[in-house]
Amino acid sequence: MLPGPDFGAQAAALAHAGDDYFRILFEQSPDGILVTDAQSNYLDANPRICAMLGYAREQLVGMHSRDVLVDAEHAGIDATLEAIWRGREHKQAWRFRRRDGSMFDGEIRASTLADGRIVATIRDIGDRRETEAIWRRCASIVDSSEDSIISTDFDHLVTSWNRGAERMTGYAASEMIGASLFPLLPVQCQPAERELTERLRRGESVANTESTRLTRDGSTITVSMSASPIRDALGQIVGASRIARDISQQKQHEAEIMRLTRMYSALSGINQAIVWKRTREGLFEGVCKALVEQGGFCMTWVGLADAQTERLIPIAQCGDSQHYLDQIDIRITNHVRGRGPAGTAFRENRTMVCNDTANDPVVAPWRDALTTRGWRACAAIPIRSGEVVWGTLNVYADQTGFFRDLEIALLEEAAGDVAFALDNFAREEERIRIDAMARQERQFSETMIESMPGILYFYDANGKFLRWNRNFERVTGYSAAQIGQMTPGDFFGGDDRSIVSERIAEVFESGASSVEAPLLCADGSSVPYFMTGRLVAYEDAPALVGMGIDVSERKRAEEALRELAETLEHKVVERTSELHEALVRADSADRLKSAFLASMSHELRTPLNSIIGFTGILKGGLAGPINAEQEKQLGMVQTSARHLLELINDVLDISKIEAGQLEVRADTFDLRASVLKVAELIRPLAAKKGIEVTISLDDSISTIRGDRRRVEQVLLNLVGNAVKFTVRGSVAISATTLAGATGDPSRARVAVGVRDTGMGIKREDLAIIFTPFRQLDVGLARTYEGTGLGLAICERLAVLMGGRIDVESEWTKGSTFTLVLPAHAGSAA
């Protein structure tokens, strides 16, 4: 008799998953099934084992193995349990005692589940032996057996072939008797067949070995085969009998059970990760690990969408030992690399499956990498947070056609659980954020209350204090416990108490009030306080919140002011007299300064002009020949004298401007000619430094009304500064006409700009460049000469002429100075 199906794996799946389908298998199994704990205490029993032992299920649950085994077997229980726990599948014949005292021989197979429980299947082998004996005695029933029963000689030639063999293989007995068995054996199974024949030749029997057979249509089937030697009447071994049962469907069922067991195990692992992981990163790592280690997938990863790069970025993975994720590029757009399972699942918010990576065109960009690693199928499931697709869960299997409806449903359930966990994370983060904000608000309120310089109080309509700050305790000298038993009136005496009570009543009637009164302290002293009150709602009841400020200093200040007022008039008269005398002295000094400058103008300039003139005569040889060294020295004298004259002119000009003695003319002159004149005067100095001077004048620039000499003085100073402070580059002079703000031609202006590529001016220095005697280049090691009066004079001259000077500058990049003047004398700039 061939053994029936092995239900050990089915029972393991049942104990692990709890599905109704597996419960049916458990209940209807033709073999007995027991589920025990690690000490062999019975936890569950199916109907078959209950019938075999004569106990009800409720009676077996809680019993121990020694309760149903004969006494002689008890000694081997502990050793058997130890062998099972070492990972070996236990198979052994045991002798059992039924409830009625009768005994039978049972074959038991036992293995452990992941949670530590043991599943054992028990088969009554006494029945099997009886059946085998009957089969040997009753050869007439062989032909009606559903199993394949054949016999061969030791040359592998078929000597008998029953109808079960015909149905199983598709070959008739007439075709096979006398033919070789080898055409039915796949090449890889033929060595095992030869080894089996040798064992049978030696008289050995082989039971329940799995093998593969070829059918007439070329398909393969999996069989469970038992073989025994055939002896003749003299006991000589002359051939072999083979009994085979097609277990292909059973193997498929077992494989499916194993697949589903793994899937449920993975789902359980995912749910554990959801329960125990406290971060998104930890959750995703736990999900990937459960799918690979418990679900049996080759590799799993979670991808997060990056809107900036438009890619799915792996943030967690398990099983990628060959660095597949380092090589791939998956887009979330409708790009050629975004049309695979992961990109499409994200973009279209639906599960995508590829059950044949070797031929499915959607994985073409990644096919080589997938097939090299032996990944034959893959799936991508969108992960959502709320209604938004957050990323994808991606799984890979080594079997073509792996992903079927149930697997997909379980993976989608896992993704749904992850989405639920993400929402929980989001809610928890929001709760933590709100709690943190609340704590911050409380801390802020506490800090504000305690940092207030005055006293703060908060009490209800009955005068019961609800809250106060520590300043209130410090000022009054009462403890918190004492204040909690007091009312506002207890802090005031006499008439002040009545006034304060009136103000409190006013707050509860009209919403706000204030009062100034002495606050009585615990030691009997009083402190003048200005107190406010405002009506607020607290727990749906009216309450008063207010502050008190110590006005002792103000009182003292008011007293001091009263004393000061009495003597103020006398002091004002005295001070007014002193100021008048100082004003007279200052006016006299200013007139003396102006007179001095006017008188010194000629006295200072005449000697310097003489020095410059006579030096020129000597250099020109008009007073006789001079040598080269003398000419050099005279040149230095002439240069120094001219520089000194410029300094004196600047000092005199700024003095006249400040004294109001400098007058500007209003003549008509050619502005274009003046600009060109200034440019020609400055070109030699610019050429000496290698600086290019460019001129750009609008056609509208012609004659204007103003002081030509002063305009040229300002322009010469601005252009000279531009050349002086430019090491390399250029100086650009431009002029244009600006229309009047209202379109009135009489309010037209002209703008002459000087732009350089020099050192520029720092932003913080722009405010002081027009201040007299202020220079940006200061210190002992000055780079540029000057008095610091040039820009100050230019700015004041521009104002005197009804204009202004605008400045734009960027440090190290250069500056632009623009002189804006009215086109007609007397018009506003």
Secondary structure, DSSP 8 states (H G I E B T S, - for coil): -------HHHHHHHHHH--HHHHHHHHH-SSEEEEE-TT-BEEEE-HHHHHHHT--HHHHTT-BGGGTB-GGGGGGHHHHHHHHHTT--EEEEEEEE-TTS-EEEEEEEEEE-TTS-EEEEEEEHHHHHHHHHHHHH-GGGGGG-SSEEEEE-TT-BEEEE-HHHHHHHS--HHHHTTSBSGGGS-GGGHHHHHHHHHHHHTT--EEEEEEEEE-TTS-EEEEEEEEEEEE-TTS-EEEEEEEEEE-HHHHHHHHHHHHHHHHHHHHHHHHHHHHH--SHHHHHHHHHHHHHHTT--SEEEEEEEETTTTEEEEEEEES-TT-STTT---BSSSSGGGSSHHHHHHHHTS-EEES-TTT-GGGGGGHHHHHHTT--EEEEEEEEETTEEEEEEEEEESSTT---HHHHHHHHHHHHHHHHHHHHHHHHHHHHHHHHHHHHHHHHHHHHHHH-SSEEEEEETT--EEEE-HHHHHHH---HHHHHT--GGGG--HHHHHHHHHHHHHHHHHSEEEEEEEEE-TTS-EEEEEEEEEEEEETTEEEEEEEEEE-HHHHHHHHHHHHHHHHHHHHHHHHHHHHHHHHHHHHHHHHHHHHHHHHHHHHHHHHHHHHHHHHHHHHTTTTS---HHHHHHHHHHHHHHHHHHHHHHHHHHHHHHHHT------EEEEHHHHHHHHHHHHHHHHHHHT-EEEEEE-TT--EEEE-HHHHHHHHHHHHHHHHHT-SSSEEEEEEEEE--TTS-GGG-EEEEEEEE-SS---GGGGGGTTSTT--SS-STT-SS---S-HHHHHHHHHHHTT-EEEEEEETTTEEEEEEEEESSTT---
